[in-house]
Amino acid sequence: MPVLLFLIDTSASMNQRTHLGTTYLDIAKGAVETFMKLRARDPASRGDRYMLVNFEDVPVGIKAGWKESHATFMTELRNLQATGLTSIGQSLRTAFDLLNLNRLVTGIDNYGQGRNPFFLEPAIIIAITDGNKLTSGSGVQDELHLPLTTPLPGSELTKEPFRWDQRLFALVLRIPGNASVEPEPLGGVPSDDSAITPMCEVTGGRSYSVFSQRMLNQCLESLVQKIQSGVVINFEKTGPDPPPLEGKRRLSEVPKSGIQPWHCCHKLIYVRPNPKTGVPIGHWPIPEAFWPDQNSPTLPPRSAHPHVRFSCVDAEPMVIDKVPFDKYELEPSPLTQYILERKSPHTCWQVFVSNSAKYSDLGQPFGYLKASTALSCVNLFVMPYNYPVLLPLLDDLIKVHKFKPTIKWRQSFETYLKTMPPYYIGSLRKAMRIMGAPNLLADNMEYGLSYSVVSYLKKLSQQTKIEYDRLIASIGKKTPPEAGIKVRWRGGGISLAQRRDFIQQLQSLTGDGPIVPMELNPKEFQGFHLALLNKGLKPQSFRNPYDIPRSHLLDQLSRMRRNLLNMGACALRGQDSDQLHSVPIAQMGNYQDFLKAAPQPLRDADPEQPKRLHTFGNPFKLDKKGMMIDEADEFVTGPQNKGKRPGDSNNLPGGGPKRRRCMSPLLRLGKAYTPSDTDEMDLPPAPPPVLENHTSVDPQVLPQTDEAQNGQPRADELPLGSEDREEVTLMGSEEPGPRFLSPEALKKHIHGETTKINNELRTLITKEIRKPGRYYEKIFLLLKQIQGTLDTRLIFVQNIIKEAARFKKRVLIEQLENYMEEIHNRSTNMNHVVSHSSCRRAII
């Protein structure tokens, strides 16, 4: 989750106007908004965090920090004013301290235990300034100086104020006040020669000298591409230059003497996040530039960027199966260009960190630089410390000893552990566990830090947490405004004496007449404060007339008279009736505040129906937050309400917008079913239904269901449990009607009840099929409750077989086919018995 911090110059020189008619500050605000729009095109921008700092003092200069929302960021950006000095050094220190505020709490710096590139919090500081002289309260400065003192605890552990995953980029506005006649130069944007440029280069960034709006847009697009997850490393050559490759040296090629650009590079290595988790994953750290001493009470300060030395001696790249390693791509630089030009992807250059070993100045190799096989990039492979010794040992352990080490192997392994920095033990133990040999390292091995250092780091973490909470609480606090007279709302916009219904109002107050509703205007003067020219004047809130001084009686009496009768020529109003409905453009879409001020809505008449959202926007959008939708049930519950309004059961399925095709053949026969809360329960046994008019109906004579009437779902009804030849209930409704139904109405009612039962059974069986396992007893219990004719039941079972085929349940398919054959045989035997009995009656 990258952090994007905008440092905006709010000095008075930002008020100068360009030939476009806008000030530098307006251009800076527009540049921030344009950058955010360009960044929003990338799907990875959802995790971005934006911060805003200007050139004011702390904490007023921090406009948006760790806890402020995007709306607060935009509001503070629009409200920036250019009134101060060009104190860019202090503001940069404030920005770095704000970014480093939470690092000791999270422990991603890992002081004294190696640098983990996969523990990072990438941040980009984008400074927008005019590049003028650096001014402060003490005078004008020629160079940029950052304050050495800072209230941030633990800042002494790093020599620089920034970290290796923080980069500074500067947009220096040089747009002239008069339009230039000369055409703009094509190509890249040059760096600026202002005082901020060296600071940008030290952090791994750069500056841009902007002379036109086109160049500004070009710089913003370049900055969007610079948002990469990675850390900055200093690569330095050690030892002699590599010899030219055989057969590739030309006559014109003469070895150049002196320092070459690729000898020392200050570039980024990309730390790619894991595509599954979205978080970088690594195994091995980059060693510290000192050997940890358990007797040392303090830690030596580290540099922000590690100094990695590479040897130009060709070596064989070593990789062993089951032994993890880390691979990082280098940012294009003269070093990568030189390695790729050699076209030797099968050799590598070892990398070292000085003073990382106990008895060696250069240290032991912890990885190597190697060109990719396709010669498209150069990668840094981070391996275990002194991997040329460890990897052959592990290879023998796996292939020769079969994870049963001998005494000689253990002695060699112990010798290696003495030359390895002790903070590698945790990473080595995890690697051994991945290999399948977790017991080779003792659990009581020390990590190399003394007790005083460990306790000091814990104390720093607690102090940083306190400082973090204090700074977060201080951000956004405004200076208290000057005291004034608060205007209280009196319930109306004008005086009672000027109302047309003044007599009726008086009668309603005295009780002589009916109560007349008053015109309430809650927005009139609400929350207003009147500024006072005389600071000694205080608002008067007398309740007892004896509290009024004698010298103020006449003045108070005139004020009371004027307040009651409002004898002025016009009523004092803060705004007319038209302005009450006028909303600034910036607040037109702020519907959430309106919802908070709205009264509590009434309870829904039918809580079973899906809740409808507010009508601001799409009034047909339904609230699905309260619905718990299983991933497999999404196609069932998803599209059933897209073509009709909730509660409207008369709409046909094709009457609304085009619905997504249902993949289940079981649900393709009719409308989708919305499961209720009771569907999660087991099917309760229901008593056999009885006809109210004592008329028994055989379900076998019911007509076959069709697609148009198959299932009118109701979410508030439970499925009925009935056997093959049970009777169907005709429940009397609350509405008055005839006691005995006509045959046509009775037939239609029984058909609807049968269809409803089959739809509910279909939904329950579908859920059972989706469940894992081979427990199919409940499916066959539900199949016994199917209503309808023989053809209806056979079609029902065939659809269930198709549904089981979707989930590749072959055992269930075989059992369903046997069940369908059994139904068919039973019906054939029954028809044979019926025909035999008919023949006997005919003979008799």
Secondary structure, 3 states (H helix, E strand, C coil): CCEEEEEECCEHHHHCECCCCCEHHHHHHHHHHHHHHHHCCCHHHHHCEEEEECCCCCCCCEEECCCCCHHHHHHHHHCCCCCECCCHHHHHHHHHHHHHHHHHHHCCCCCCCCECCCCCCCEEEEEEECCCCEEECCEEECCCCCCCCCCCCCHHHECCCCCCCEEEEEEEECCCCCCCCCCCCCCCCCCCCCCCHHHHHHHCCCEEEECCHHHHHHHHHHHHHHCCCEEEEEEEEECCCCCCCCCCCCCCCCCCCCCCHHHEEEEEEECCCCCCCCCCCCCCCECCCCCCCCCCCCCCCECCCCEEEEEEEEECCCCCCCCCCEEEEECCCHHHHHHHHHCCCCCEEEEEECCCCCCCCCCCCCEEEEECCCCCCEEEEECCCCHHHHHHHHHHHHHCCCCCCCHHHHHHHHHHHHHCCHHHHHHHHHHHHHHCCCCCCCCCCCCCCCHHHHHHHHHHHHHHHHHHHHHHHHCCCCCCCCCCEECCCCCCCCCHHHCCCHHHHHHHHHCCCCCCCCCCCCCCCCCCEECCCCCCCCCCCCCCHHHCCHHHHHHHHHHHHHHHHCCCCCCCCCCCCCHHHCCCHHHCCCHHHHHHHCCCCCCCCCCCCCCECCCCCCCCCECCCCCCCCCCCHHHHCHHHCCCCCCCCCCCCCCCCCCCCCCCCCCCCCCCCCCCHHHHCCCCCCCCCCCCCCCCCCHHHCCCCCCCCCCCCCCCCCCCCCCCCCCCCCCCCCCCCCCCCCHHHHHHHHHHHHHHHHHHHHHHHHHHHHCCCCCCHHHHHHHCCCCCCHHHHHHHHHHHHHHHHHCCCHHHHHHHHHHHHHHHHHHHHHHHHHHHHHHHHHHC
